[in-house]
Amino acid sequence: MISNQILQNTIEGLKAISRVEFSVIDTDGKAVAATSDNMSEFEKPALEFVGSPADSQEIQGCQFFKIYDEQQLEYILVAGGAGEDLYMVGKMVAFQIQNLLTAYKERFDKDNFIKNLLLDNLLLVDIYSRSKKLHIPTDVRRVVIVVEAENGKDSNVLEIIRSHKENSGRDFVTAVDENNVIVVKEIAEGDGNPEIDKRSEEIVACLEKEGIGNVHIAYGTIIGEIKEVSRSYKEAKMALDVGKIFFSERNIIAYSELGIGRLIYQLPIPLCKMFIKEIFDGRNPDEFDEETLTTINKFFENSLNVSETSRQLFIHRNTLVYRLDKLQKSTGLDLRVFEDAITFKIALMVVKYMKYMETLDY
């Protein structure tokens, strides 16, 4: 339903153009918007006009018009003032308000459809029939982007993103819960992750300009059919969570960049605990000293290259070898052996995942 404020702004703008006073009265005889205080005196005549078979009528020197929404009477418009064109002006304003009702209802219907599409609440036949009715293309490339801003009210974030100048007229911005804002964005042929990253960076900049920080954005894979929107949304939601665990230094992450992290994220915690116990024999990787952890991380960053790792750590090659030997004795894993390195890397990621899940329990 269109808001009373929208009606008020509309008739005030039309009054400034036509110099005619207007009042919009609901079917209960209550004025919901008016350009003048004395227009309230027409509430009782308007209520009587509701029961009249006429669509327009002159009463007490004013023109009364009925405004319908799909054959359902919604409002009575009263146009008052001097001038021979009062009827024509009133008719035009009634037509304008009726078009507003249609436009806002279509926007509401589209928003409701997109929400149900994201949540996978529609049958396949309903997806295509409602898409056709709402004039939404079904076979264009789209991606779902999820935006989370921890220090901003979701309603503010929603409106800021909706009003952003970079929004395409064929994009949809909505929310299905209290935590995130969702953008279903149309993607041009030939565009891919770089263009989506750029759009995401624009959203971050737009929100930061409005004083909203700590923004995290994730997006799913590009899909070519409207029926796959829910899949891209699920991927984006997973990417948002996995990104916080394994890519905490980044505020924009794509589902396609998660790698093995998205597999670990789906493991049950008891299985993770069993795996860690087997690998580290009950020892917590957090017990490793800072020097050992720095060595391990830098060794992985340099793809198990001993020479490059020792150079970046500003230590002798033999010192690095000594540290790796020491680690092998305590864990039974030689990081210079690819299979052991993979096992150790996965184990560290599992530990990080377990620690994250523990924070969600509180």
Helices and strands as residue ranges (DSSP letters): H 4-18, E 21-26, E 31-34, G 37-42, H 43-50, E 56-59, E 62-69, E 72-80, H 86-118, H 124-133, E 142-149, H 154-162, E 172-174, E 181-186, H 193-209, E 215-219, G 226-228, H 229-246, E 252-254, G 255-257, H 261-264, H 269-280, G 285-287, H 290-301, H 306-312, H 317-331, H 338-360
